[in-house]
Amino acid sequence: MNFLKSLNTNDIFISISYLSSIFSLIITILVYRNLSKIRKQYMFTARIPEINQKLSKIASSISERLDMFDGFTPTIEKLLVEAEINLKSMNRKSSGSLKKYSDFLIADINRIGKHRSFFDKVTFNVFRKSINDKNSQKKILEDIHISLHKVVSQCNENIEDSKWDLK
C-alpha cells in the first residue's frame, strides 16, 4: 500500500499519455502502409492493363522493325522512348518481379538511347561506339524486344493473379 501512496498520480498519467502517444504513432504508420498497399493495388488494377496493351503494341512494332533492320532509326528511337515512359509508369504501380524486370529493361533502353541528357550521352558514349555495327545493334534490339515480351507476359500473369486477390 505504501508503494501506491508514494506514486504521484500525475506521473502515472504522464507515463500513460507517453505510451498512448507512441502506440498511436505506431498505429498511424501501420494504417498508412496498409492504405498505400490498397492504393497501389487499385492503381495496378486500373491502369496496368492499359499500359500492358501499349507495351504489347510497342513490342509488335519493334518486331516489325527487326525484320527490316537498318540501324537505330528515329522510328526505333521513338518506340524505345515510348516503351521507357510506359515502363516507368508501370514501375510506380507495380511491385515484385514485374518491377524488377521493368527496371532492368529501362536500364537497357537507357544504355542505348540517344534521347538521354548530356551527362548520360557522355557516360554511355563509349558503349554506343562499341555497338556501331548493325549486327550488334540488331542483337541488342532483339534482346530488348525479348525483355519487353517478358515484362508483358509477367504483367499478364499479375493481372490474372490480381483478379483472384480481389475476390
N, C-alpha and C positions, 0 to 999 in steps of 0.2 A: 504494500500500500504506500509505503514511503516513496517508492520509485515513481508512482503515478503523481503523487503530490509534488515531487521535485521537478517534474516536467512542466515547462511553461506551455500553456495551450497555444500561444502564438507560434512557438517553434514547431509544433506539430502541424498547424495549418500551413505554415510556410513550407515545410517539407512535403506535405501532401500537394500543395499547389505546384511546387517544382516538379514533382513526379508526374502529376497530371499534365503539365505543360510538355514535358519530354514525351510522354505517352501520346499526346495529341499530335505532336510533331511527327512521330513515327507513323501514326495512323494516316496523317495527311500525305506523307511521302508514299505510303503503300497505295492509297486511293489514287494519287496522281499517276503512279506507274501503271495501275490497272486501267485507268482511263486512257492513258497513252496507248496501251495494247489494244483496247477496244477501238480507238480511233484509227490505229494503223490497220487493224483487221477490216474496218469499214472502208478505208481508203483502198486497200488491196482489192476487196470485193467489188468496189465501184469502178475503179479506174484501170486496174491491171488487164482485164480482158481487152479493153480498147488499145492500150499500149502494146499488148502482145500481138494484136492484129496488125498494128502498124509495123512492128518489128518483123513479123512474118512477111509482109509485103516488101519491106526493105531487103530481107534475105532473098526473096524471089527475084527482085531487081538485080541484086548483086550476082545471083546465079546466072541471069541472062547476060550480064556484062562479062562474066568469066568466059563464056563461050567464045566471045569475040574480043578477048582482052588485048588492049594496045597501050598498056601503061596506066598510071593513075590519072585518068581524065577528070575534068571538072565534074562530070556527072557522078563518077565514083566517089570523088571527094564529098560531093553533096550528100550522097547516100550515107557515107560514113559519119558525116556531121549529124544527119537526122537520126541515125542509129545511136550515136553517142548521147544526143539530147533525150531520146526516149529511154535509153538505159539509165541515165541519171535520174529521170523522173521515176522509173521503176525502182531504183535503189532506195529512194526516200519512202516508198510504200511497202517494201518487202523486207524479208529477213532470212537468215539461214543460208542455205546453199544457193538459192536464187540470187541473193545479194552478193555472195562471193563470186559466182560465175559472171555476173554483170560487172563487178569491179574489175575482174581480170580482163574482160572484153573491152571495157572503157580504157584500161591501161594500154592494151594492144592498139586500139584505134588512135589513142593519143601519140603513141610512138611513131606512127607512120603518117599522121595527118599534117597537111600544110596549113591548116587553119588555127594553129597554135599562136600563142603570144610570142613576142620577140625572144623572151628568155627560153621558152620551150624550143623555138626554132634553133637557137644557138646550141642548146643542150643536146638535141636529137639530130643535129645536122650530120654528125659523124655516122649515126645509124642510117640515116637516109642515103648517104653516099654509098654505104655498103650494099644497098638494095637497088642500085641503078639498073641492073639488067632485068629484063622483063620476066624471065623465068622465076627469079626470086621474088619479084613483086607479085606475080601471079600466085606463087606459093603462099605468100603472106596473106593475100586477099582470100585465098581458099581457106586458110586457117581461120580467118575472121568469119568467113561465111559458115564454116562448121561450128565455130563457137557461138555464133548468133543462133543457129538452129538448136544448139544445146540449150541456150537460155530460153528460147521459145518453147522447147519441149518441157523443160523444167517448170516453166511458168504454167503451161497447160496442166501439168500434174498438180501443181499447187492450187490452181483454180478448182480442179476436180476435188482435191482434198478439202478445200475450204467449204465446199458445198456440204460436206459431212460435218464439218465443225460447227456450222450454224444451226444444225438440226438438233 
